[in-house]
Amino acid sequence: MKYTRKVTDQITGEVYEISLGEHLTFTETAIKLKIKRSSLIKVLLHMEICQREYDPIANQYRHRLKPEAKEKGLGYRIYGDNGPFDVLSQIALDWISAELKQHLLDTNLDKATRDAMKALNNFGKTRTQELDTEGKVRWLLDYHPDLPVTEIGKGLGISRELVHRYQRHRNKQLWWSQKKRHAPLEKTLSGLTQDHFAETLEAFAA
């Protein structure tokens, strides 16, 4: 939707309109991004683009564009006949679109999950090679064992079924590792050749 503004020349008194360009209301933006309006509001609050303000006319709180966001060219604060409503500029839309996925994750995660994801991110910065998805799941299972599978999936942006698959793989490997650790020496060395088996036994007997 294109918006215009009437401007009065302070010298001549002439009134004319200037174009504000293509702008979208919060509801229109949510429709464009294919998300709920309530989810968009959470993202805008998280990005510090909007804030809650009291509307004395409607006698209720509204989510409105921050004045400083307007100064940065992110939109306009408009007072219409039916009350205030605000619009977002193309600059804001591009910014929101680019970071929407991460902000949706951040705003839909509980504190424990956010802390776990932050710890995982910090751990990743210490590595020369990035962990793959399974590696991230296993790290979270090892260092945050109380984190529910559903929260791990939400935090990593993957399905609960995939987390379960990696969890089963991890548990199976741990089970085999523990079984081999407690197996008799002869069974542990069953994969060795006869010569290597004899040499190993001699080494233990020495």
Secondary structure, DSSP 8 states (H G I E B T S, - for coil): -EEEEEEE-TTT--EEEEEEEE-EEHHHHHHHHTS-HHHHHHHHHHTTSEEEEEETTTTEEEEEE-HHHHHTTSEEEEEETTEEEEEE-HHHHHHHHHHHHHHHHHHTS-HHHHHHHHHHHHHHHT-SS---HHHHHHHHHHH-TTS-HHHHHHHHT--HHHHHHHHHHHHHHHHHHHHHHTS-HHHHTTTS-HHHHHHHHHHHH-
